[in-house]
Amino acid sequence: MKLEDLGYNEAFENFRTENVPLEFEPGRVIAEHRERYIIISPSGEYEAEITGNMRYSAQNREDFPAVGDWVAFAGYDIGFALIHKIFPRFSSIKRQAVGQFGEVQLIGVNIDFAFLVQAADRDFNINRLERYLTICYSSRVSPVIVLTKTDLAEPCRISEIIESIQKRINDVPVFAVSNETRDRYEKLMNVMQKGKTYCMLGSSGVGKSTLLNNLSGKSIMKTDAVSESTNKGRHITSHRELIVLENGSILIDNPGMREVGVADSAGGLEEAFDRIITIAGNCRFKDCTHLHEKGCAVLAAVESGEIDGAAYQNYKKMEKERAYFESTKLERRKRDREFGKFMKNFKKDFKKNK
């Protein structure tokens, strides 16, 4: 296997040449298990940890390796490696960390395309799709909508879903496939490009693991049925893993997400709701909040039906969520600075009195 087979390109090579000592080898992180990593390179597969210096200098979770990262490492005969440096990322898909306000969780990095997966039989939720779109756009990742389990829904229902997507979401391809019969899989495979990295975003039970198995042509991930008692999917995939498919494209599988908190979505909301943002340019006041102001072009467009009312409500909810995330992030940074200042003064006083 060559580096290019894993998505290596000229930009990564230029960084390696200019910043990485010759004794270190480039490799890609293909799995993560509680700060222990599996990396792969032409020389083989290694279980790896980061150096103590990397751990000490890390400011937050984004300073640690993630699945999809290119890293410089030193490998040893026993199949163990130490990661010394992370290459710059061209994209990072992240969400607000569950239960940790102001913190982000990396879903995957160096990703070109994201499959936004929803099941046509029960899971379809266009508000959630707009959340995933916001995350993709803020991460500079191209979205592709994939409807699964079409064999469990009537053709008229599938047509209704696709029509509703096209009404609210512009210029995003939609593929409707059956995991059971593999109907229209060929069309999906035809758009997957060699050397490009794809990930799958979707809640549990929508058929992501089955989709991965069918695309790869072998059973890589365990699958399970949706719980009949809760009508929710069970978490089968418990970690993130990178797989190279037979056609040369690269796919990252990751756990289902029941919570999709928006984080660092500057630019993402604007692109996901571009119709609202465009019309907002006609508001009477530049600082219009689009909530109650007279002369608000957005409210007028909602009233006339030019803007879908449900899309407007979803936009307001996510905008509020983004503002809250940004405020909690600033508060956390302020507390960290104050604590750093306290520790600095404490050490200074300790040396004086010693």
LODOKOL-770694 format. One record per residue (C-alpha): x, y negated, z negated. Coordinates in nm, 2 decimals. Example, Ala and Ser with C-alpha at 12.3 -4.5 7.8 and 13.67 -1.06 7.14 Angstrom:
> east_north_up
> 1.23_0.45_-0.78 $
> 1.37_0.11_-0.71 $
This chain:
> east_north_up
> 0.00_0.00_0.00 $
> 0.13_-0.35_0.09 $
> 0.07_-0.67_-0.10 $
> -0.14_-0.80_0.19 $
> -0.38_-0.51_0.14 $
> -0.46_-0.65_-0.20 $
> -0.53_-1.00_-0.08 $
> -0.18_-1.15_-0.10 $
> -0.12_-1.44_0.13 $
> 0.13_-1.71_0.23 $
> 0.03_-1.95_-0.05 $
> 0.10_-1.69_-0.32 $
> 0.43_-1.60_-0.15 $
> 0.54_-1.96_-0.14 $
> 0.47_-2.00_-0.51 $
> 0.66_-1.68_-0.58 $
> 0.96_-1.80_-0.38 $
> 0.98_-2.13_-0.55 $
> 0.88_-2.04_-0.91 $
> 0.94_-1.67_-0.99 $
> 1.28_-1.52_-1.06 $
> 1.38_-1.24_-0.82 $
> 1.38_-0.97_-1.09 $
> 1.00_-1.00_-1.13 $
> 0.76_-0.83_-0.89 $
> 0.42_-0.97_-0.78 $
> 0.12_-0.76_-0.85 $
> -0.26_-0.80_-0.89 $
> -0.47_-0.75_-1.20 $
> -0.73_-0.49_-1.12 $
> -0.88_-0.42_-1.46 $
> -0.89_-0.57_-1.81 $
> -0.95_-0.40_-2.14 $
> -0.93_-0.63_-2.44 $
> -0.61_-0.81_-2.34 $
> -0.45_-0.50_-2.19 $
> -0.44_-0.51_-1.82 $
> -0.40_-0.27_-1.53 $
> -0.19_-0.42_-1.24 $
> -0.12_-0.27_-0.90 $
> 0.16_-0.34_-0.66 $
> 0.34_-0.15_-0.38 $
> 0.56_0.01_-0.65 $
> 0.27_0.16_-0.83 $
> 0.01_0.10_-1.10 $
> 0.10_-0.02_-1.45 $
> -0.06_-0.08_-1.79 $
> 0.05_-0.42_-1.89 $
> 0.05_-0.68_-2.17 $
> 0.15_-1.05_-2.16 $
> 0.47_-1.17_-2.31 $
> 0.47_-1.33_-2.66 $
> 0.57_-1.66_-2.51 $
> 0.26_-1.66_-2.28 $
> 0.04_-1.57_-2.58 $
> 0.19_-1.85_-2.79 $
> 0.16_-2.12_-2.53 $
> -0.20_-2.03_-2.42 $
> -0.44_-2.31_-2.50 $
> -0.76_-2.13_-2.42 $
> -0.90_-1.81_-2.26 $
> -0.83_-1.94_-1.91 $
> -0.46_-1.92_-1.98 $
> -0.48_-1.54_-2.01 $
> -0.48_-1.31_-1.70 $
> -0.82_-1.21_-1.55 $
> -0.92_-0.95_-1.30 $
> -0.82_-1.08_-0.95 $
> -0.51_-1.27_-1.08 $
> -0.18_-1.24_-0.91 $
> 0.10_-1.22_-1.17 $
> 0.48_-1.18_-1.19 $
> 0.57_-0.88_-1.39 $
> 0.86_-0.66_-1.50 $
> 0.78_-0.29_-1.46 $
> 0.93_0.01_-1.65 $
> 0.96_0.38_-1.57 $
> 0.70_0.48_-1.83 $
> 0.42_0.30_-1.63 $
> 0.42_0.00_-1.86 $
> 0.48_-0.36_-1.76 $
> 0.51_-0.71_-1.91 $
> 0.34_-1.00_-1.74 $
> 0.56_-1.31_-1.74 $
> 0.36_-1.56_-1.52 $
> 0.02_-1.61_-1.36 $
> 0.01_-1.74_-1.01 $
> -0.22_-2.05_-0.94 $
> -0.58_-1.95_-0.87 $
> -0.77_-2.07_-0.57 $
> -1.10_-2.00_-0.73 $
> -1.23_-1.90_-1.08 $
> -1.59_-1.78_-1.14 $
> -1.68_-1.86_-1.50 $
> -1.98_-1.90_-1.72 $
> -2.04_-2.04_-2.07 $
> -1.92_-1.78_-2.32 $
> -2.22_-1.62_-2.50 $
> -2.25_-1.76_-2.85 $
> -1.94_-1.98_-2.82 $
> -2.05_-2.33_-2.73 $
> -1.79_-2.53_-2.53 $
> -1.60_-2.22_-2.43 $
> -1.59_-2.04_-2.10 $
> -1.57_-1.68_-2.00 $
> -1.39_-1.59_-1.68 $
> -1.59_-1.35_-1.45 $
> -1.32_-1.31_-1.19 $
> -1.05_-1.52_-1.01 $
> -0.91_-1.56_-0.66 $
> -1.25_-1.46_-0.52 $
> -1.36_-1.55_-0.16 $
> -1.72_-1.44_-0.16 $
> -1.98_-1.35_-0.43 $
> -2.27_-1.11_-0.37 $
> -2.57_-1.24_-0.57 $
> -2.75_-0.92_-0.64 $
> -3.12_-0.89_-0.73 $
> -3.36_-0.60_-0.71 $
> -3.66_-0.65_-0.48 $
> -3.88_-0.43_-0.69 $
> -3.87_-0.61_-1.03 $
> -3.57_-0.83_-1.09 $
> -3.62_-1.11_-0.83 $
> -3.59_-1.45_-1.00 $
> -3.51_-1.75_-0.78 $
> -3.43_-1.97_-1.08 $
> -3.15_-1.72_-1.17 $
> -3.03_-1.73_-0.81 $
> -3.00_-2.10_-0.83 $
> -2.79_-2.06_-1.14 $
> -2.56_-1.82_-0.96 $
> -2.53_-2.06_-0.67 $
> -2.43_-2.34_-0.90 $
> -2.16_-2.12_-1.05 $
> -2.04_-2.02_-0.71 $
> -2.03_-2.38_-0.57 $
> -1.85_-2.51_-0.87 $
> -1.60_-2.23_-0.84 $
> -1.54_-2.28_-0.46 $
> -1.67_-1.93_-0.38 $
> -1.90_-1.86_-0.09 $
> -2.23_-1.70_-0.20 $
> -2.41_-1.41_-0.02 $
> -2.76_-1.30_-0.15 $
> -2.82_-0.93_-0.16 $
> -3.16_-0.78_-0.23 $
> -3.14_-0.42_-0.34 $
> -3.40_-0.14_-0.39 $
> -3.60_-0.24_-0.09 $
> -3.73_0.12_-0.07 $
> -3.93_0.05_-0.39 $
> -4.11_-0.26_-0.26 $
> -4.36_-0.31_0.02 $
> -4.23_-0.47_0.34 $
> -4.47_-0.77_0.29 $
> -4.32_-0.83_-0.06 $
> -3.97_-0.83_0.08 $
> -4.07_-1.08_0.35 $
> -4.23_-1.30_0.08 $
> -3.91_-1.29_-0.13 $
> -3.69_-1.38_0.17 $
> -3.93_-1.66_0.27 $
> -3.92_-1.81_-0.08 $
> -3.54_-1.80_-0.08 $
> -3.52_-1.98_0.25 $
> -3.76_-2.24_0.13 $
> -3.55_-2.34_-0.17 $
> -3.20_-2.24_-0.07 $
> -3.02_-2.36_0.24 $
> -2.75_-2.20_0.45 $
> -2.69_-1.89_0.24 $
> -2.71_-1.55_0.42 $
> -2.96_-1.29_0.28 $
> -2.93_-0.91_0.31 $
> -3.20_-0.67_0.21 $
> -3.07_-0.32_0.16 $
> -3.18_0.01_0.01 $
> -2.94_0.18_-0.22 $
> -3.14_0.50_-0.18 $
> -3.16_0.53_0.20 $
> -2.86_0.29_0.27 $
> -3.08_0.10_0.51 $
> -2.91_-0.21_0.65 $
> -2.58_-0.13_0.47 $
> -2.41_-0.15_0.81 $
> -2.50_-0.51_0.85 $
> -2.36_-0.59_0.51 $
> -2.04_-0.40_0.57 $
> -1.99_-0.59_0.90 $
> -1.96_-0.92_0.73 $
> -1.70_-0.80_0.48 $
> -1.36_-0.90_0.60 $
> -1.03_-0.72_0.55 $
> -0.81_-0.89_0.28 $
> -1.09_-1.10_0.14 $
> -1.21_-1.05_-0.22 $
> -1.57_-1.01_-0.31 $
> -1.75_-0.99_-0.65 $
> -2.10_-0.90_-0.75 $
> -2.31_-1.12_-0.98 $
> -2.64_-0.99_-1.12 $
> -2.82_-0.87_-1.43 $
> -2.81_-0.51_-1.55 $
> -3.02_-0.26_-1.36 $
> -3.02_-0.43_-1.02 $
> -2.81_-0.16_-0.86 $
> -2.47_-0.32_-0.85 $
> -2.28_0.00_-0.94 $
> -2.48_0.20_-0.69 $
> -2.41_-0.07_-0.43 $
> -2.04_-0.04_-0.51 $
> -2.04_0.34_-0.48 $
> -2.22_0.33_-0.15 $
> -1.99_0.06_-0.01 $
> -1.68_0.25_-0.11 $
> -1.81_0.59_0.01 $
> -1.73_0.75_-0.33 $
> -1.85_0.76_-0.68 $
> -1.64_0.50_-0.86 $
> -1.89_0.36_-1.12 $
> -2.14_0.55_-1.33 $
> -2.50_0.46_-1.26 $
> -2.81_0.49_-1.47 $
> -3.18_0.42_-1.43 $
> -3.37_0.12_-1.56 $
> -3.52_0.17_-1.91 $
> -3.89_0.25_-1.87 $
> -3.96_0.11_-2.22 $
> -3.80_-0.23_-2.17 $
> -3.79_-0.26_-1.79 $
> -3.43_-0.38_-1.83 $
> -3.11_-0.23_-1.70 $
> -2.86_-0.05_-1.92 $
> -2.50_-0.18_-1.93 $
> -2.31_0.09_-1.74 $
> -2.01_-0.11_-1.63 $
> -1.83_-0.23_-1.94 $
> -1.53_-0.39_-1.78 $
> -1.42_-0.56_-1.47 $
> -1.24_-0.36_-1.20 $
> -1.10_-0.43_-0.86 $
> -1.14_-0.18_-0.57 $
> -1.00_-0.18_-0.22 $
> -1.27_-0.05_0.02 $
> -1.19_0.16_0.33 $
> -1.25_-0.14_0.57 $
> -0.98_-0.33_0.38 $
> -1.21_-0.57_0.19 $
> -1.17_-0.60_-0.18 $
> -1.45_-0.58_-0.43 $
> -1.46_-0.67_-0.80 $
> -1.73_-0.50_-1.01 $
> -1.83_-0.66_-1.33 $
> -2.09_-0.61_-1.61 $
> -2.45_-0.72_-1.57 $
> -2.52_-1.06_-1.72 $
> -2.85_-1.13_-1.89 $
> -2.73_-1.48_-1.99 $
> -2.59_-1.70_-1.72 $
> -2.48_-2.02_-1.90 $
> -2.36_-2.29_-1.67 $
> -2.01_-2.42_-1.75 $
> -1.79_-2.68_-1.57 $
> -2.05_-2.71_-1.29 $
> -1.93_-3.05_-1.17 $
> -2.02_-3.04_-0.80 $
> -2.19_-2.71_-0.83 $
> -2.53_-2.85_-0.93 $
> -2.51_-3.11_-0.66 $
> -2.45_-2.85_-0.39 $
> -2.70_-2.60_-0.52 $
> -2.97_-2.87_-0.53 $
> -2.85_-3.08_-0.24 $
> -3.20_-3.17_-0.13 $
> -3.27_-3.33_-0.47 $
> -2.94_-3.51_-0.47 $
> -2.99_-3.64_-0.12 $
> -3.33_-3.78_-0.20 $
> -3.20_-3.92_-0.53 $
> -2.99_-4.17_-0.32 $
> -3.32_-4.35_-0.24 $
> -3.41_-4.41_-0.61 $
> -3.46_-4.77_-0.71 $
> -3.21_-4.75_-0.99 $
> -2.86_-4.61_-0.95 $
> -2.87_-4.46_-1.30 $
> -3.21_-4.30_-1.25 $
> -3.26_-3.99_-1.46 $
> -3.54_-3.86_-1.24 $
> -3.76_-3.81_-1.55 $
> -4.00_-4.11_-1.58 $
> -3.86_-4.42_-1.40 $
> -4.07_-4.62_-1.17 $
> -3.93_-4.61_-0.81 $
> -3.78_-4.27_-0.86 $
> -3.76_-4.11_-0.52 $
> -3.72_-3.76_-0.66 $
> -4.04_-3.77_-0.86 $
> -4.22_-3.91_-0.56 $
> -4.09_-3.62_-0.35 $
> -4.20_-3.37_-0.61 $
> -4.54_-3.52_-0.61 $
> -4.57_-3.51_-0.23 $
> -4.44_-3.15_-0.21 $
> -4.12_-3.25_-0.03 $
> -3.93_-3.11_-0.33 $
> -4.04_-2.78_-0.48 $
> -4.17_-2.84_-0.83 $
> -4.02_-2.52_-0.97 $
> -3.68_-2.61_-0.82 $
> -3.70_-2.96_-0.98 $
> -3.78_-2.81_-1.32 $
> -3.49_-2.57_-1.28 $
> -3.26_-2.85_-1.18 $
> -3.36_-3.06_-1.49 $
> -3.30_-2.76_-1.72 $
> -2.96_-2.69_-1.58 $
> -2.85_-3.05_-1.58 $
> -2.94_-3.07_-1.95 $
> -2.75_-2.75_-2.01 $
> -2.45_-2.89_-1.83 $
> -2.45_-3.21_-2.03 $
> -2.47_-3.02_-2.35 $
> -2.19_-2.79_-2.25 $
> -1.97_-3.09_-2.17 $
> -2.05_-3.26_-2.50 $
> -1.97_-2.95_-2.70 $
> -1.64_-2.90_-2.51 $
> -1.54_-3.26_-2.59 $
> -1.63_-3.21_-2.95 $
> -1.42_-2.89_-2.97 $
> -1.12_-3.07_-2.81 $
> -1.16_-3.35_-3.06 $
> -1.15_-3.11_-3.35 $
> -0.85_-2.93_-3.21 $
> -0.66_-3.26_-3.17 $
> -0.75_-3.36_-3.53 $
> -0.64_-3.03_-3.66 $
> -0.31_-3.05_-3.47 $
> -0.25_-3.40_-3.61 $
> -0.33_-3.27_-3.96 $
> -0.08_-2.98_-3.93 $
> 0.19_-3.21_-3.79 $
> 0.15_-3.45_-4.09 $
> 0.14_-3.15_-4.33 $
> 0.47_-3.01_-4.20 $
> 0.62_-3.36_-4.21 $
> 0.52_-3.41_-4.58 $
> 0.63_-3.06_-4.67 $
> 0.98_-3.12_-4.54 $
> 1.00_-3.45_-4.73 $
> 0.90_-3.29_-5.06 $
> 1.11_-2.98_-5.01 $
